[in-house]
Amino acid sequence: MDAKAVARLPHPGLAVPKEFAFTPDGQALTYLKSEAADLSQVLWRLELSGGKPRVIARPPDLGNTEANLSEVDKLRRERQRLLETGITQIARAKEADVAVATLLGKLYLQRGDGPLEQLTDAPSPELDAKLSRDGSKVAIMVLRSYARITYVTARYQLDVDSDEQ
C-alpha cells in the first residue's frame, strides 16, 4: 500500500454503512453509506423481500460539502469529529415510515422512499432534528443569538399523510 492510499479519506476499509434502521412494518432496511467510497453519504433502502439496495435520498443541490457548510455546521461537525459529508444524520419515526434530516441548515422530510422535501427555509441554522414516535411532530434546534446568548427553539407539526405542514 502506498502513502497516497493511506492518506486518502475515508481510510481503506472504513467506508462502511451506518445508522441502520428497519421500517416500521419490518419490510425494509435503511442506512447511510457513500455511493463511491468517498466521504459523501446518501440514504439507501433495501427491501428485505429481495432486490438490490438502492439510493433513496441524496443531499439537494450542492449537497453538504466542506465548501458550502455554515460556520455553525463546521463547528458542530468538528466537535462531533465528523468527517463524512452529505446526509450524516437522520431521525426516523418508530411508528411511521417518515424520516427527517437537516442539510445545509434546513429541515428536510422523507416519506417512505419518496424524494426529500424541504420543510423550512429559516435564516438561522436548524440542527439535530428529532421525530415523535408517530412521525407527526418534529423538534429541531434553531440557533438565534441575542446579546451573546444563544436561544434554542423550534418545533413543527407535520401531517404525515398529506403534503401540508
C-alpha positions as CSV (number, residue, x, y, z in Angstrom):
1,M,0.0,0.0,0.0
2,D,1.5,3.4,-1.0
3,A,1.4,6.6,1.0
4,K,-1.3,8.1,-1.2
5,A,-3.7,5.3,-0.4
6,V,-3.0,5.6,3.4
7,A,-3.7,9.4,3.3
8,R,-6.9,9.1,1.4
9,L,-10.2,9.6,3.2
10,P,-12.1,7.5,4.1
11,H,-9.2,5.3,5.1
12,P,-9.2,1.9,3.2
13,G,-11.8,-0.4,4.7
14,L,-13.6,2.3,6.7
15,A,-16.3,3.4,4.2
16,V,-19.0,1.3,5.9
17,P,-22.7,1.7,6.2
18,K,-24.1,3.2,9.4
19,E,-27.4,4.4,11.0
20,F,-29.2,1.2,10.2
21,A,-33.0,1.1,10.9
22,F,-35.9,-1.1,9.9
23,T,-39.0,0.5,8.5
24,P,-41.9,0.3,11.0
25,D,-43.5,-2.6,9.0
26,G,-40.2,-4.5,9.0
27,Q,-40.3,-4.9,5.3
28,A,-37.1,-2.8,4.5
29,L,-33.9,-1.7,6.0
30,T,-32.5,1.9,5.6
31,Y,-28.9,3.1,6.2
32,L,-26.4,5.8,5.3
33,K,-23.4,5.0,3.1
34,S,-21.4,6.6,0.4
35,E,-22.0,5.8,-3.3
36,A,-18.4,6.0,-4.4
37,A,-16.2,5.0,-1.4
38,D,-15.8,8.7,-0.6
39,L,-17.0,10.8,2.4
40,S,-20.3,11.9,0.9
41,Q,-23.1,9.8,2.3
42,V,-26.6,9.1,0.9
43,L,-29.6,7.2,2.2
44,W,-30.0,3.7,1.0
45,R,-33.0,1.3,1.2
46,L,-33.0,-2.5,0.9
47,E,-36.3,-4.3,0.6
48,L,-36.0,-7.5,2.7
49,S,-38.2,-9.5,0.3
50,G,-35.4,-9.3,-2.3
51,G,-33.8,-6.9,-4.6
52,K,-30.7,-4.7,-4.6
53,P,-30.0,-1.8,-2.3
54,R,-31.0,1.5,-3.9
55,V,-30.3,5.1,-3.1
56,I,-33.5,6.9,-2.0
57,A,-32.1,10.3,-0.9
58,R,-29.2,12.4,-1.8
59,P,-28.3,15.9,-0.5
60,P,-30.1,18.5,-2.5
61,D,-28.3,21.0,-4.9
62,L,-24.7,21.1,-4.0
63,G,-25.1,18.8,-1.0
64,N,-23.2,19.1,2.2
65,T,-19.6,19.6,1.3
66,E,-17.0,21.3,3.4
67,A,-17.1,24.3,1.0
68,N,-20.8,25.1,1.5
69,L,-21.3,24.4,5.2
70,S,-22.1,27.2,7.6
71,E,-19.7,28.1,10.4
72,V,-22.2,26.7,12.9
73,D,-22.3,23.4,11.0
74,K,-18.5,23.3,10.6
75,L,-18.0,23.8,14.4
76,R,-20.7,21.2,15.2
77,R,-19.0,18.7,12.9
78,E,-15.6,19.4,14.4
79,R,-17.0,18.9,18.0
80,Q,-18.6,15.6,16.9
81,R,-15.4,14.6,14.9
82,L,-17.5,14.0,11.8
83,L,-15.5,13.6,8.6
84,E,-18.4,12.5,6.4
85,T,-20.5,14.9,4.3
86,G,-23.8,14.6,2.7
87,I,-26.6,13.1,4.8
88,T,-24.7,12.5,8.1
89,Q,-27.7,12.1,10.5
90,I,-31.2,11.0,10.0
91,A,-34.1,10.8,12.5
92,R,-36.8,8.3,11.9
93,A,-40.2,7.8,13.4
94,K,-40.8,4.5,15.1
95,E,-44.4,4.0,14.0
96,A,-44.4,5.7,10.6
97,D,-42.2,5.4,7.5
98,V,-41.1,9.0,7.9
99,A,-37.7,10.5,8.4
100,V,-36.2,14.0,8.8
101,A,-32.7,15.3,8.3
102,T,-31.0,18.7,8.5
103,L,-28.9,19.6,5.5
104,L,-27.2,22.9,4.9
105,G,-29.1,24.2,8.0
106,K,-32.5,23.4,6.6
107,L,-35.0,20.7,7.6
108,Y,-36.0,18.0,5.1
109,L,-38.7,15.4,5.3
110,Q,-38.7,12.0,3.6
111,R,-41.9,9.9,3.4
112,G,-41.1,6.2,2.7
113,D,-38.8,6.0,-0.3
114,G,-40.0,9.3,-1.8
115,P,-37.9,12.3,-2.5
116,L,-36.6,14.7,0.2
117,E,-39.0,17.6,0.7
118,Q,-37.6,20.9,2.2
119,L,-39.8,21.9,5.1
120,T,-38.1,25.1,6.3
121,D,-36.0,27.9,5.0
122,A,-35.1,29.8,8.2
123,P,-32.3,32.3,8.2
124,S,-30.8,30.6,11.3
125,P,-29.3,27.1,11.1
126,E,-31.6,24.3,12.1
127,L,-29.8,21.3,13.7
128,D,-30.5,17.9,15.4
129,A,-34.0,17.1,14.3
130,K,-36.0,14.6,16.4
131,L,-39.3,13.0,15.3
132,S,-42.1,12.0,17.6
133,R,-43.0,8.3,17.8
134,D,-45.8,8.5,15.2
135,G,-43.9,11.0,12.9
136,S,-46.5,13.7,13.3
137,K,-44.2,16.2,15.1
138,V,-40.5,17.2,14.8
139,A,-38.4,19.2,17.2
140,I,-35.3,20.9,16.0
141,M,-32.7,23.2,17.5
142,V,-32.7,26.7,15.9
143,L,-29.8,28.9,17.0
144,R,-30.6,32.5,17.5
145,S,-28.1,34.8,19.2
146,Y,-29.0,38.0,21.0
147,A,-26.5,39.9,23.2
148,R,-24.2,36.8,23.3
149,I,-26.9,34.5,24.5
150,T,-27.9,31.6,22.2
151,Y,-31.6,30.6,22.3
152,V,-32.6,27.1,21.3
153,T,-36.2,27.0,20.0
154,A,-38.4,25.3,17.4
155,R,-41.0,22.7,16.8
156,Y,-43.2,21.9,13.9
157,Q,-46.4,20.0,13.5
158,L,-46.4,17.6,10.5
159,D,-49.3,16.0,8.7
160,V,-47.5,12.8,7.6
161,D,-50.5,11.7,5.4
162,S,-50.5,14.8,3.2
163,D,-48.3,17.4,1.7
164,E,-49.4,20.0,4.3
165,Q,-47.3,21.0,7.3
